[in-house]
């Protein structure tokens, strides 16, 4: 049993070594041209920004660089278990090329990508190719010992394998012995491939300063969330006290009067009974509205997509909804997204003077995943995230989940509100 275990372990190591060599070779073949092309296009495009050409090309080039970097993040996690978090700010959705270009250039993650590309085309290329070299070069020595040196013996200066000058079968056997010795290093191939991805994480990962800033922002948004929750609880208490509770108290008083009047004045008792019945209907309606404001039943039962569709049906202006969600998010995320959409729709109806609204919900699978929502209206524009505004409240709500809000609303419209929440 011990021998079988050792054989199985040895077989596993051999497979891991061969797999690391194949992956490293494939990665090296993609790394060099991909990094060179991405870096060259990015530098040229940014250099052309002052003359206007770069304003159009830079967002496309940087989006491609981000996709290349995200692809490497996926490989690092799947092939080596190395997690490289993605910390991009959402790209501005504005049709204005100036806004899009400088919005992406102000993102620290953009410059981190551009610093990573030269490293990837040099040290990254070497560390990606080395696992294949550690496996294939010893095999070359064994092939020479097997007699494959003869076709190369006619080369000027002969054929060299390492420090062995191969001129005959004896020297070929010496090259084979060297290959066997080097074969011991082949087991390092998986570790070298992991080293490649750790190097990628060192350059591509977020720095301490950026992580500290993210912690500060998250701390502030958590504090805002606590304050918002406390205010929401006070609002619910006030609504219950002034609404349903007052109606129920009045209904109780009416029922007491009805008991007294049943024998003395049946007609008046019937009128009060009808009034009490209407009070119960009104109290029930207010309680339903209050519960719907806390957590809509359709959201709990049917999910975010159907809840937003139901919300759109209640809008006084035509509202189109497009949903592409492969599953359901966690309940707090769905709730935050629902009320954020509700607030954006309320703003569009109250202030935008729009006659049509479009809502798009879809899940972005790159990186750790992102729920992206856009609410667009054809109104007069001019919306802004100002202190005390509804959009500022949405921004605080999303910030609780490390989400972001972007608003593009030029004068004359249209207005596009984009919301993103990290979401698996």
C-alpha positions, -999 to 999 in steps of 0.1 A, spaced: 0 0 0 29 24 8 44 17 -27 11 24 -44 8 57 -25 43 68 -35 37 58 -71 4 78 -70 21 108 -55 49 106 -80 24 103 -109 6 134 -95 38 154 -94 47 143 -130 13 155 -142 16 188 -123 50 194 -138 39 186 -173 8 208 -169 28 237 -156 52 234 -186 23 234 -211 6 263 -193 38 283 -190 46 279 -227 11 289 -238 12 318 -214 46 330 -227 33 328 -263 5 351 -254 22 373 -228 49 388 -251 27 399 -281 -2 408 -258 18 430 -235 38 447 -263 7 454 -283 -13 467 -253 15 489 -240 23 503 -275 -13 511 -283 -19 527 -249 12 549 -251 4 561 -286 -32 567 -279 -26 587 -247 1 607 -266 -25 616 -292 -50 629 -267 -38 666 -271 -47 666 -308 -81 649 -302 -75 615 -318 -67 599 -284 -100 611 -269 -117 586 -292 -92 557 -291 -80 558 -255 -112 544 -238 -112 515 -263 -75 508 -258 -77 510 -220 -108 488 -219 -88 462 -239 -59 465 -214 -83 460 -185 -98 429 -202 -62 415 -207 -54 422 -170 -87 406 -158 -79 375 -179 -46 372 -162 -64 376 -128 -86 346 -137 -56 325 -148 -38 334 -116 -67 322 -95 -75 290 -115 -39 279 -122 -20 289 -91 -46 299 -65 -32 335 -65 -60 360 -59 -54 394 -76 -84 417 -67 -97 440 -93 -101 476 -81 -112 495 -112 -135 525 -109 -165 521 -132 -158 536 -166 -179 567 -173 -209 558 -195 -211 594 -209 -211 597 -247 -187 627 -242 -153 612 -252 -135 638 -231 -154 626 -200 -148 589 -208 -111 594 -215 -101 615 -185 -124 595 -162 -104 563 -170 -71 582 -169 -79 594 -134 -83 559 -122 -51 547 -103 -58 512 -115 -52 524 -151 -17 535 -144 -10 503 -125 -20 483 -156 3 504 -177 32 498 -152 25 461 -153 27 457 -191 64 464 -194 71 440 -165 49 414 -181 67 416 -214 101 411 -197 103 394 -163 68 381 -168 77 365 -201 108 348 -186 90 334 -156 62 321 -178 86 305 -203 109 290 -176 86 261 -165 86 249 -201 123 252 -203 129 233 -171 109 203 -187 118 205 -224 156 212 -221 164 180 -202 142 161 -227 164 175 -254 195 161 -238 178 126 -236 169 130 -273 205 138 -282 217 107 -263 192 86 -283 210 96 -316 191 127 -327 224 147 -326 235 135 -361 214 159 -382 230 188 -363 266 176 -364 271 194 -397 264 228 -383 293 252 -382 311 248 -349 292 216 -341 262 213 -317 264 224 -281 241 211 -253 249 232 -223 286 230 -219 289 197 -238 301 199 -274 283 171 -292 305 156 -320 300 118 -316 279 93 -297 301 94 -267 296 131 -263 259 126 -270 257 102 -241 274 128 -219 248 153 -230 221 127 -221 237 124 -186 236 162 -182 199 161 -193 192 135 -166 208 157 -140 188 187 -152 156 167 -151 157 170 -113 150 207 -117 118 200 -138 99 195 -106 103 232 -99 81 241 -129 48 245 -109 66 267 -83 81 289 -110 46 293 -126 32 303 -92 61 327 -89 51 343 -123 16 349 -109 29 363 -76 50 387 -96 19 397 -115 1 402 -82 29 424 -69 27 448 -98 -10 445 -107 -25 444 -72 -37 474 -53 -12 493 -32 -14 499 5 -24 536 0 -53 526 -23 -64 499 1 -63 524 30 -84 548 10 -109 520 3 -111 512 40 -117 549 48 -145 551 23 -161 519 35 -159 531 71 -177 563 61 -203 545 41 -210 520 70 -214 550 93 -239 566 68 -257 533 66 -261 531 104 -274 567 104 -298 560 75 -311 528 92 -318 548 124 -336 575 105 -356 548 86 -367 532 119 -378 566 132 -398 572 100 -415 538 103 -424 545 140 -438 579 130 -458 565 101 -472 538 124 -481 563 151 -497 589 128 -513 565 104 -524 530 111 -522 533 148 -544 564 149 -570 547 126 -571 516 148 -576 538 179 -605 556 162 -619 523 151 -618 510 187 -637 541 199 -663 537 171 -668 501 181 -673 511 218 -699 537 207 -716 511 185 -720 488 216 -739 516 234 -761 525 204 -771 490 193 -803 491 214 -808 529 216 -802 540 180 -796 511 156 -795 533 125 -766 554 140 -749 522 151 -750 509 115 -735 542 102 -707 540 127 -702 503 118 -697 512 82 -673 540 92 -653 515 113 -652 490 84 -638 518 61 -612 527 88 -601 491 89 -597 491 51 -577 523 52 -555 511 81 -548 478 62 -539 498 31 -515 520 50 -499 489 66 -494 473 32 -478 505 19 -456 506 49 -445 470 45 -440 475 8 -417 505 16 -397 483 40 -393 453 18 -416 447 -12 -431 412 -11 -425 408 -49 -388 414 -42 -386 386 -17 -407 362 -37 -397 368 -73 -363 385 -72 -349 418 -84 -358 416 -120 -395 410 -115 -396 436 -86 -382 463 -109 -407 452 -137 -435 457 -111 -421 490 -102 -420 501 -138 -457 492 -143 -466 517 -116 -447 545 -133 -469 573 -148 -447 574 -180 -438 545 -203 -409 525 -188 -390 497 -205 -371 471 -185 -343 448 -198 -331 421 -174 -302 397 -179 -295 381 -145 -284 345 -143 -296 341 -107 -304 359 -75 -281 381 -54 -281 382 -17 -312 397 -1 -294 429 12 -279 435 -23 -313 431 -40 -329 454 -15 -303 481 -20 -305 478 -58 -343 479 -57 -346 511 -36 -318 527 -56 -338 521 -88 -369 534 -71 -352 566 -62 -338 571 -96 -372 566 -112 -388 590 -87 -362 617 -97 -369 611 -134 -406 615 -129 -404 645 -106 -376 666 -120 -366 654 -155 -398 662 -174 -392 630 -193 -417 611 -214 -398 577 -215 -375 558 -192 -353 528 -199 -339 504 -172 -312 478 -178 -301 453 -152 -274 428 -160 -246 409 -143 -209 415 -153 -190 383 -148 -154 397 -151 -134 396 -120 -154 389 -88 -187 398 -106 -207 430 -106 -244 439 -107 -247 468 -131 -279 489 -134 -286 518 -157 -316 541 -155 -319 564 -186 -345 590 -193 -350 615 -222 -357 644 -200 -341 678 -197 -309 667 -179 -290 687 -153 -291 660 -126 -263 660 -101 -252 642 -70 -256 671 -46 -257 670 -8 -293 663 4 -305 651 -30 -320 617 -37 -290 607 -57 -267 614 -28 -288 591 -7 -285 564 -34 -247 569 -34 -246 563 4 -269 533 1 -247 517 -26 -215 526 -7 -225 503 21 -219 474 -3 -187 490 -19 -209 500 -48 -206 531 -69 -229 556 -86 -222 576 -118 -244 602 -133 -242 615 -169 -267 643 -173 -257 671 -198 -281 701 -202 -309 691 -225 -305 654 -216 -305 625 -217 -298 615 -182 -281 582 -175 -277 569 -139 -253 540 -136 -251 519 -105 -226 491 -98 -226 467 -68 -200 439 -63 -220 408 -66 -213 371 -72 
